[in-house]
């Protein structure tokens, strides 16, 4: 057991054994420290920072490739907005998100979400985390909150690295939107943040799926792999016209639907549809995860 894990286990036991804390006060006092401990453990791992560094490298590589190219990118070739990067560096972040959302972001999120509970079970700390007054429901919520925090950090990393690379390698100025209007640099930056928020929303449903799978096994690698495979399968099914009836129910269906945020006025329909779909997956997978985890015999 690592030093961080021992510290977290010891903190939980001290709270549970305090003679001055009643049941309700003990539960309230352990919730925030447990979340803080979860975030601390998550963001102290070398693996987490390695994944964030890999995500940050994507927009940098895109910017360098466009900068060193001897000919301009033809419209319609490559990822969306790639042909606009040389004209305005603010499009580096948007293009990077288009590239990362289908594969790189689900890959990293699948690793974190699949490791939530299965990782604790594999190193033998799960039963210590379940000591009163933590409770299984609270632990599930804390683990999911940690996965969502990583989703936010991952998309923010891509957007920030893209913005920085765009400023360094290309001119930055007013942005011409898809609808033809031109907006200021400040408003364009706000829209980039909205696109990053859209990408984060797209991933929270996948995090819930990963959490559910993580309650089903004590092998974190298996949970990670299953989560990533489901993300790939969902996107493959979404490209098949024979599966039109299934497309609106696939959690990846709205993942790259943030083009409406680059119109004037902004159309919030796709954002709302995506949020509703991901919320449905959170509700269903969260309920199934609770049902499975609340009845699970934890031996490690």
C-alpha positions as YAML, in Angstrom:
chain: A
units: angstrom
residues:
- id: 1
  name: UNK
  ca: [0.00, 0.00, 0.00]
- id: 2
  name: UNK
  ca: [1.40, 3.41, -0.99]
- id: 3
  name: UNK
  ca: [2.06, 6.21, 1.50]
- id: 4
  name: UNK
  ca: [-0.79, 8.26, 0.06]
- id: 5
  name: UNK
  ca: [-3.20, 5.34, 0.31]
- id: 6
  name: UNK
  ca: [-2.15, 4.65, 3.93]
- id: 7
  name: UNK
  ca: [-2.71, 8.27, 4.80]
- id: 8
  name: UNK
  ca: [-6.15, 8.20, 3.27]
- id: 9
  name: UNK
  ca: [-7.07, 5.01, 5.08]
- id: 10
  name: UNK
  ca: [-5.80, 6.34, 8.36]
- id: 11
  name: UNK
  ca: [-7.81, 9.56, 7.94]
- id: 12
  name: UNK
  ca: [-10.99, 7.60, 7.37]
- id: 13
  name: UNK
  ca: [-10.42, 5.41, 10.41]
- id: 14
  name: UNK
  ca: [-9.68, 8.40, 12.68]
- id: 15
  name: UNK
  ca: [-12.93, 10.06, 11.71]
- id: 16
  name: UNK
  ca: [-14.91, 6.91, 12.23]
- id: 17
  name: UNK
  ca: [-13.43, 6.34, 15.66]
- id: 18
  name: UNK
  ca: [-13.79, 9.88, 17.00]
- id: 19
  name: UNK
  ca: [-15.89, 9.79, 20.20]
- id: 20
  name: UNK
  ca: [-17.11, 13.36, 19.69]
- id: 21
  name: UNK
  ca: [-18.58, 12.79, 16.27]
- id: 22
  name: UNK
  ca: [-22.07, 11.36, 16.00]
- id: 23
  name: UNK
  ca: [-23.25, 9.40, 12.95]
- id: 24
  name: UNK
  ca: [-24.54, 12.42, 11.02]
- id: 25
  name: UNK
  ca: [-21.68, 14.73, 11.89]
- id: 26
  name: UNK
  ca: [-19.19, 11.99, 11.07]
- id: 27
  name: UNK
  ca: [-20.68, 11.48, 7.64]
- id: 28
  name: UNK
  ca: [-20.69, 15.18, 6.91]
- id: 29
  name: UNK
  ca: [-17.13, 15.63, 8.14]
- id: 30
  name: UNK
  ca: [-15.73, 12.77, 6.04]
- id: 31
  name: UNK
  ca: [-17.31, 13.71, 2.67]
- id: 32
  name: UNK
  ca: [-15.15, 16.69, 1.76]
- id: 33
  name: UNK
  ca: [-11.87, 15.26, 3.12]
- id: 34
  name: UNK
  ca: [-12.56, 12.06, 1.20]
- id: 35
  name: UNK
  ca: [-13.12, 14.03, -2.01]
- id: 36
  name: UNK
  ca: [-10.00, 16.11, -1.38]
- id: 37
  name: UNK
  ca: [-8.03, 12.93, -0.79]
- id: 38
  name: UNK
  ca: [-9.38, 11.37, -3.97]
- id: 39
  name: UNK
  ca: [-8.41, 14.40, -6.06]
- id: 40
  name: UNK
  ca: [-5.01, 14.54, -4.38]
- id: 41
  name: UNK
  ca: [-4.30, 10.89, -5.14]
- id: 42
  name: UNK
  ca: [-5.54, 11.25, -8.73]
- id: 43
  name: UNK
  ca: [-3.52, 14.33, -9.59]
- id: 44
  name: UNK
  ca: [-0.35, 13.16, -7.85]
- id: 45
  name: UNK
  ca: [-0.05, 10.11, -10.03]
- id: 46
  name: UNK
  ca: [2.61, 10.16, -12.71]
- id: 47
  name: UNK
  ca: [0.15, 8.40, -15.00]
- id: 48
  name: UNK
  ca: [-2.33, 11.26, -14.76]
- id: 49
  name: UNK
  ca: [0.26, 13.90, -15.62]
- id: 50
  name: UNK
  ca: [1.62, 11.72, -18.43]
- id: 51
  name: UNK
  ca: [-1.85, 11.52, -20.00]
- id: 52
  name: UNK
  ca: [-2.37, 15.27, -19.62]
- id: 53
  name: UNK
  ca: [1.03, 15.92, -21.19]
- id: 54
  name: UNK
  ca: [0.13, 13.65, -24.12]
- id: 55
  name: UNK
  ca: [-3.13, 15.54, -24.60]
- id: 56
  name: UNK
  ca: [-1.28, 18.87, -24.50]
- id: 57
  name: UNK
  ca: [1.09, 17.61, -27.18]
- id: 58
  name: UNK
  ca: [-1.74, 17.09, -29.70]
- id: 59
  name: UNK
  ca: [-2.52, 20.78, -30.37]
- id: 60
  name: UNK
  ca: [1.20, 21.60, -30.36]
- id: 61
  name: UNK
  ca: [1.87, 18.94, -33.01]
- id: 62
  name: UNK
  ca: [-1.05, 20.21, -35.10]
- id: 63
  name: UNK
  ca: [0.23, 23.79, -34.91]
- id: 64
  name: UNK
  ca: [3.80, 22.79, -35.78]
- id: 65
  name: UNK
  ca: [2.65, 20.63, -38.70]
- id: 66
  name: UNK
  ca: [0.59, 23.46, -40.18]
- id: 67
  name: UNK
  ca: [3.36, 25.99, -39.57]
- id: 68
  name: UNK
  ca: [5.99, 23.86, -41.30]
- id: 69
  name: UNK
  ca: [3.74, 22.90, -44.19]
- id: 70
  name: UNK
  ca: [4.85, 24.36, -47.51]
- id: 71
  name: UNK
  ca: [1.33, 24.61, -48.87]
- id: 72
  name: UNK
  ca: [-1.98, 25.72, -47.34]
- id: 73
  name: UNK
  ca: [-4.52, 23.12, -46.29]
- id: 74
  name: UNK
  ca: [-7.34, 22.77, -48.80]
- id: 75
  name: UNK
  ca: [-10.83, 23.35, -47.35]
- id: 76
  name: UNK
  ca: [-12.56, 20.08, -46.53]
- id: 77
  name: UNK
  ca: [-9.35, 18.11, -46.11]
- id: 78
  name: UNK
  ca: [-8.25, 16.92, -42.69]
- id: 79
  name: UNK
  ca: [-10.05, 17.67, -39.41]
- id: 80
  name: UNK
  ca: [-12.64, 20.44, -39.19]
- id: 81
  name: UNK
  ca: [-11.20, 23.98, -39.07]
- id: 82
  name: UNK
  ca: [-7.70, 22.77, -40.00]
- id: 83
  name: UNK
  ca: [-7.68, 25.03, -43.07]
- id: 84
  name: UNK
  ca: [-8.35, 28.09, -40.87]
- id: 85
  name: UNK
  ca: [-5.44, 27.67, -38.48]
- id: 86
  name: UNK
  ca: [-2.88, 29.50, -40.62]
- id: 87
  name: UNK
  ca: [-5.24, 32.47, -40.87]
- id: 88
  name: UNK
  ca: [-6.08, 32.63, -37.16]
- id: 89
  name: UNK
  ca: [-4.31, 30.82, -34.33]
- id: 90
  name: UNK
  ca: [-7.49, 30.66, -32.24]
- id: 91
  name: UNK
  ca: [-8.62, 27.74, -34.39]
- id: 92
  name: UNK
  ca: [-5.78, 25.52, -33.10]
- id: 93
  name: UNK
  ca: [-7.68, 24.78, -29.88]
- id: 94
  name: UNK
  ca: [-10.92, 24.02, -31.73]
- id: 95
  name: UNK
  ca: [-9.18, 21.73, -34.23]
- id: 96
  name: UNK
  ca: [-7.34, 19.95, -31.42]
- id: 97
  name: UNK
  ca: [-10.63, 19.25, -29.64]
- id: 98
  name: UNK
  ca: [-12.09, 17.89, -32.89]
- id: 99
  name: UNK
  ca: [-9.11, 15.53, -33.12]
- id: 100
  name: UNK
  ca: [-9.05, 14.53, -29.43]
- id: 101
  name: UNK
  ca: [-12.76, 13.99, -28.75]
- id: 102
  name: UNK
  ca: [-13.21, 10.79, -30.79]
- id: 103
  name: UNK
  ca: [-10.11, 8.93, -29.50]
- id: 104
  name: UNK
  ca: [-7.56, 10.58, -27.22]
- id: 105
  name: UNK
  ca: [-9.94, 12.06, -24.66]
- id: 106
  name: UNK
  ca: [-12.08, 8.88, -24.37]
- id: 107
  name: UNK
  ca: [-8.85, 6.87, -24.04]
- id: 108
  name: UNK
  ca: [-7.61, 8.88, -21.06]
- id: 109
  name: UNK
  ca: [-11.05, 9.18, -19.46]
- id: 110
  name: UNK
  ca: [-11.55, 5.43, -19.83]
- id: 111
  name: UNK
  ca: [-8.29, 4.81, -17.97]
- id: 112
  name: UNK
  ca: [-9.30, 7.05, -15.06]
- id: 113
  name: UNK
  ca: [-12.95, 5.96, -14.87]
- id: 114
  name: UNK
  ca: [-12.14, 2.26, -15.16]
- id: 115
  name: UNK
  ca: [-9.63, 2.54, -12.33]
- id: 116
  name: UNK
  ca: [-12.00, 4.23, -9.85]
- id: 117
  name: UNK
  ca: [-13.10, 1.23, -7.79]
- id: 118
  name: UNK
  ca: [-11.33, -1.66, -9.50]
- id: 119
  name: UNK
  ca: [-8.00, 0.04, -8.81]
- id: 120
  name: UNK
  ca: [-8.74, 0.29, -5.10]
- id: 121
  name: UNK
  ca: [-9.81, -3.35, -5.00]
- id: 122
  name: UNK
  ca: [-6.68, -4.51, -6.83]
- id: 123
  name: UNK
  ca: [-4.33, -2.92, -4.25]
- id: 124
  name: UNK
  ca: [-6.43, -3.96, -1.26]
- id: 125
  name: UNK
  ca: [-7.62, -0.52, -0.05]
- id: 126
  name: UNK
  ca: [-11.30, -0.68, -1.01]
- id: 127
  name: UNK
  ca: [-12.49, -2.31, 2.20]
- id: 128
  name: UNK
  ca: [-10.68, 0.32, 4.27]
- id: 129
  name: UNK
  ca: [-12.41, 3.10, 2.34]
- id: 130
  name: UNK
  ca: [-15.76, 1.51, 3.17]
- id: 131
  name: UNK
  ca: [-15.25, 1.82, 6.92]
- id: 132
  name: UNK
  ca: [-18.02, 3.88, 8.60]
- id: 133
  name: UNK
  ca: [-18.93, 6.65, 8.19]
- id: 134
  name: UNK
  ca: [-17.84, 6.67, 4.54]
- id: 135
  name: UNK
  ca: [-20.58, 4.46, 3.12]
- id: 136
  name: UNK
  ca: [-20.80, 2.93, -0.34]
- id: 137
  name: UNK
  ca: [-23.05, 5.60, -1.83]
- id: 138
  name: UNK
  ca: [-20.73, 8.38, -0.74]
- id: 139
  name: UNK
  ca: [-17.71, 6.51, -2.05]
- id: 140
  name: UNK
  ca: [-19.38, 6.04, -5.43]
- id: 141
  name: UNK
  ca: [-20.18, 9.76, -5.62]
- id: 142
  name: UNK
  ca: [-16.64, 10.72, -4.64]
- id: 143
  name: UNK
  ca: [-15.12, 8.37, -7.21]
- id: 144
  name: UNK
  ca: [-17.39, 9.71, -9.93]
- id: 145
  name: UNK
  ca: [-16.60, 13.29, -8.93]
- id: 146
  name: UNK
  ca: [-12.90, 12.47, -9.32]
- id: 147
  name: UNK
  ca: [-13.50, 11.09, -12.81]
- id: 148
  name: UNK
  ca: [-15.49, 14.20, -13.78]
- id: 149
  name: UNK
  ca: [-12.70, 16.40, -12.41]
- id: 150
  name: UNK
  ca: [-10.28, 14.62, -14.72]
- id: 151
  name: UNK
  ca: [-12.67, 15.20, -17.66]
- id: 152
  name: UNK
  ca: [-12.56, 18.92, -16.90]
- id: 153
  name: UNK
  ca: [-8.76, 18.89, -16.56]
- id: 154
  name: UNK
  ca: [-8.30, 16.92, -19.78]
- id: 155
  name: UNK
  ca: [-10.42, 19.18, -21.99]
- id: 156
  name: UNK
  ca: [-8.99, 22.30, -20.33]
- id: 157
  name: UNK
  ca: [-5.48, 21.02, -21.07]
- id: 158
  name: UNK
  ca: [-6.24, 20.56, -24.77]
- id: 159
  name: UNK
  ca: [-7.93, 23.96, -25.03]
- id: 160
  name: UNK
  ca: [-5.19, 25.79, -23.13]
- id: 161
  name: UNK
  ca: [-2.34, 24.14, -25.03]
- id: 162
  name: UNK
  ca: [-4.13, 24.87, -28.31]
- id: 163
  name: UNK
  ca: [-4.64, 28.53, -27.41]
- id: 164
  name: UNK
  ca: [-1.00, 28.90, -26.41]
- id: 165
  name: UNK
  ca: [0.28, 27.18, -29.55]
- id: 166
  name: UNK
  ca: [-2.01, 29.31, -31.70]
- id: 167
  name: UNK
  ca: [-0.72, 32.54, -30.18]
- id: 168
  name: UNK
  ca: [2.93, 31.45, -30.55]
- id: 169
  name: UNK
  ca: [2.83, 30.18, -34.14]
- id: 170
  name: UNK
  ca: [0.07, 32.13, -35.90]
- id: 171
  name: UNK
  ca: [-1.52, 35.57, -36.05]
- id: 172
  name: UNK
  ca: [-4.50, 36.07, -33.78]
- id: 173
  name: UNK
  ca: [-7.38, 38.40, -34.57]
- id: 174
  name: UNK
  ca: [-11.15, 38.66, -35.01]
- id: 175
  name: UNK
  ca: [-12.73, 35.33, -35.93]
- id: 176
  name: UNK
  ca: [-15.13, 34.73, -38.79]
- id: 177
  name: UNK
  ca: [-17.83, 32.33, -37.61]
- id: 178
  name: UNK
  ca: [-19.48, 29.58, -39.61]
- id: 179
  name: UNK
  ca: [-22.50, 31.82, -40.14]
- id: 180
  name: UNK
  ca: [-20.34, 34.53, -41.70]
- id: 181
  name: UNK
  ca: [-20.27, 37.09, -38.89]
- id: 182
  name: UNK
  ca: [-17.01, 38.29, -37.36]
- id: 183
  name: UNK
  ca: [-16.51, 38.42, -33.60]
- id: 184
  name: UNK
  ca: [-13.75, 39.89, -31.46]
- id: 185
  name: UNK
  ca: [-10.86, 37.94, -30.03]
- id: 186
  name: UNK
  ca: [-12.45, 38.09, -26.56]
- id: 187
  name: UNK
  ca: [-15.76, 36.65, -27.74]
- id: 188
  name: UNK
  ca: [-13.93, 34.00, -29.76]
- id: 189
  name: UNK
  ca: [-12.03, 32.98, -26.63]
- id: 190
  name: UNK
  ca: [-15.32, 32.67, -24.74]
- id: 191
  name: UNK
  ca: [-16.69, 30.45, -27.49]
- id: 192
  name: UNK
  ca: [-13.57, 28.29, -27.27]
- id: 193
  name: UNK
  ca: [-14.28, 27.83, -23.57]
- id: 194
  name: UNK
  ca: [-17.86, 26.86, -24.40]
- id: 195
  name: UNK
  ca: [-16.58, 24.27, -26.86]
- id: 196
  name: UNK
  ca: [-14.28, 22.88, -24.15]
- id: 197
  name: UNK
  ca: [-17.29, 22.74, -21.80]
- id: 198
  name: UNK
  ca: [-19.25, 20.92, -24.52]
- id: 199
  name: UNK
  ca: [-16.44, 18.37, -24.85]
- id: 200
  name: UNK
  ca: [-16.43, 17.90, -21.06]
- id: 201
  name: UNK
  ca: [-20.18, 17.24, -21.07]
- id: 202
  name: UNK
  ca: [-19.63, 14.69, -23.84]
- id: 203
  name: UNK
  ca: [-17.30, 12.71, -21.61]
- id: 204
  name: UNK
  ca: [-19.24, 12.62, -18.34]
- id: 205
  name: UNK
  ca: [-21.53, 9.90, -19.67]
- id: 206
  name: UNK
  ca: [-18.50, 7.79, -20.55]
- id: 207
  name: UNK
  ca: [-17.18, 8.37, -17.02]
- id: 208
  name: UNK
  ca: [-20.42, 6.95, -15.60]
- id: 209
  name: UNK
  ca: [-20.08, 3.89, -17.84]
- id: 210
  name: UNK
  ca: [-16.50, 3.42, -16.66]
- id: 211
  name: UNK
  ca: [-17.61, 3.69, -13.04]
- id: 212
  name: UNK
  ca: [-20.28, 1.03, -13.59]
- id: 213
  name: UNK
  ca: [-17.79, -1.35, -15.21]
- id: 214
  name: UNK
  ca: [-15.32, -0.67, -12.40]
- id: 215
  name: UNK
  ca: [-17.86, -1.99, -9.86]
- id: 216
  name: UNK
  ca: [-18.02, -5.28, -11.76]
- id: 217
  name: UNK
  ca: [-14.39, -6.31, -11.54]
- id: 218
  name: UNK
  ca: [-11.30, -6.17, -9.34]
- id: 219
  name: UNK
  ca: [-9.04, -5.95, -12.40]
- id: 220
  name: UNK
  ca: [-8.55, -2.28, -13.32]
- id: 221
  name: UNK
  ca: [-6.96, -3.01, -16.71]
- id: 222
  name: UNK
  ca: [-10.07, -4.95, -17.71]
- id: 223
  name: UNK
  ca: [-12.36, -2.11, -16.66]
- id: 224
  name: UNK
  ca: [-10.23, 0.43, -18.52]
- id: 225
  name: UNK
  ca: [-10.16, -1.68, -21.68]
- id: 226
  name: UNK
  ca: [-13.91, -2.35, -21.61]
- id: 227
  name: UNK
  ca: [-14.69, 1.36, -21.21]
- id: 228
  name: UNK
  ca: [-12.43, 2.34, -24.10]
- id: 229
  name: UNK
  ca: [-13.78, -0.42, -26.33]
- id: 230
  name: UNK
  ca: [-17.36, 0.70, -25.67]
- id: 231
  name: UNK
  ca: [-16.40, 4.25, -26.68]
- id: 232
  name: UNK
  ca: [-14.98, 2.96, -29.96]
- id: 233
  name: UNK
  ca: [-17.94, 0.66, -30.65]
- id: 234
  name: UNK
  ca: [-20.42, 3.46, -30.00]
- id: 235
  name: UNK
  ca: [-18.69, 5.69, -32.53]
- id: 236
  name: UNK
  ca: [-18.49, 2.92, -35.12]
- id: 237
  name: UNK
  ca: [-22.20, 2.21, -34.76]
- id: 238
  name: UNK
  ca: [-22.91, 5.92, -35.09]
- id: 239
  name: UNK
  ca: [-21.36, 5.90, -38.58]
- id: 240
  name: UNK
  ca: [-23.50, 3.03, -39.90]
- id: 241
  name: UNK
  ca: [-26.63, 4.18, -41.75]
- id: 242
  name: UNK
  ca: [-28.22, 0.79, -41.08]
- id: 243
  name: UNK
  ca: [-28.27, 1.72, -37.38]
- id: 244
  name: UNK
  ca: [-30.09, 5.03, -37.77]
- id: 245
  name: UNK
  ca: [-32.70, 4.00, -35.22]
- id: 246
  name: UNK
  ca: [-29.97, 3.53, -32.61]
- id: 247
  name: UNK
  ca: [-27.96, 6.70, -33.23]
- id: 248
  name: UNK
  ca: [-29.94, 9.05, -30.93]
- id: 249
  name: UNK
  ca: [-29.35, 6.65, -28.02]
- id: 250
  name: UNK
  ca: [-25.59, 6.27, -28.44]
- id: 251
  name: UNK
  ca: [-23.64, 8.24, -25.84]
- id: 252
  name: UNK
  ca: [-21.17, 9.39, -28.51]
- id: 253
  name: UNK
  ca: [-23.85, 10.67, -30.91]
- id: 254
  name: UNK
  ca: [-23.41, 14.36, -30.03]
- id: 255
  name: UNK
  ca: [-19.70, 14.32, -29.19]
- id: 256
  name: UNK
  ca: [-18.60, 16.55, -32.07]
- id: 257
  name: UNK
  ca: [-21.79, 18.58, -32.43]
- id: 258
  name: UNK
  ca: [-20.30, 21.81, -31.10]
- id: 259
  name: UNK
  ca: [-20.25, 23.61, -34.48]
- id: 260
  name: UNK
  ca: [-23.45, 25.42, -33.43]
- id: 261
  name: UNK
  ca: [-21.36, 27.28, -30.85]
- id: 262
  name: UNK
  ca: [-19.53, 28.94, -33.75]
- id: 263
  name: UNK
  ca: [-22.65, 30.52, -35.22]
- id: 264
  name: UNK
  ca: [-24.31, 33.86, -34.60]
- id: 265
  name: UNK
  ca: [-26.50, 33.74, -32.65]
- id: 266
  name: UNK
  ca: [-25.40, 30.66, -30.74]
- id: 267
  name: UNK
  ca: [-27.71, 27.68, -31.13]
- id: 268
  name: UNK
  ca: [-27.95, 25.81, -27.84]
- id: 269
  name: UNK
  ca: [-29.98, 22.89, -29.23]
- id: 270
  name: UNK
  ca: [-27.04, 20.52, -29.69]
- id: 271
  name: UNK
  ca: [-25.58, 21.47, -26.29]
- id: 272
  name: UNK
  ca: [-28.93, 20.76, -24.62]
- id: 273
  name: UNK
  ca: [-29.40, 17.47, -26.49]
- id: 274
  name: UNK
  ca: [-25.91, 16.36, -25.51]
- id: 275
  name: UNK
  ca: [-26.42, 17.31, -21.88]
- id: 276
  name: UNK
  ca: [-29.76, 15.46, -21.78]
- id: 277
  name: UNK
  ca: [-28.27, 12.33, -23.35]
- id: 278
  name: UNK
  ca: [-25.26, 12.26, -21.03]
- id: 279
  name: UNK
  ca: [-27.52, 12.93, -18.06]
- id: 280
  name: UNK
  ca: [-29.56, 9.87, -19.00]
- id: 281
  name: UNK
  ca: [-26.44, 7.72, -19.08]
- id: 282
  name: UNK
  ca: [-25.34, 9.12, -15.72]
- id: 283
  name: UNK
  ca: [-28.72, 8.29, -14.19]
- id: 284
  name: UNK
  ca: [-28.94, 4.77, -15.61]
- id: 285
  name: UNK
  ca: [-25.30, 3.79, -15.10]
- id: 286
  name: UNK
  ca: [-25.24, 5.43, -11.68]
- id: 287
  name: UNK
  ca: [-28.28, 3.44, -10.57]
- id: 288
  name: UNK
  ca: [-26.82, 0.20, -11.90]
- id: 289
  name: UNK
  ca: [-23.45, 0.95, -10.29]
- id: 290
  name: UNK
  ca: [-25.18, 1.58, -6.94]
- id: 291
  name: UNK
  ca: [-27.26, -1.61, -7.23]
- id: 292
  name: UNK
  ca: [-24.19, -3.67, -8.05]
- id: 293
  name: UNK
  ca: [-21.79, -2.08, -5.57]
- id: 294
  name: UNK
  ca: [-24.23, -1.95, -2.64]
- id: 295
  name: UNK
  ca: [-24.63, -5.75, -2.79]
- id: 296
  name: UNK
  ca: [-21.04, -6.59, -3.61]
- id: 297
  name: UNK
  ca: [-18.90, -8.57, -1.18]
- id: 298
  name: UNK
  ca: [-15.73, -6.54, -0.81]
- id: 299
  name: UNK
  ca: [-12.88, -8.82, 0.20]
- id: 300
  name: UNK
  ca: [-9.93, -6.59, -0.69]
...
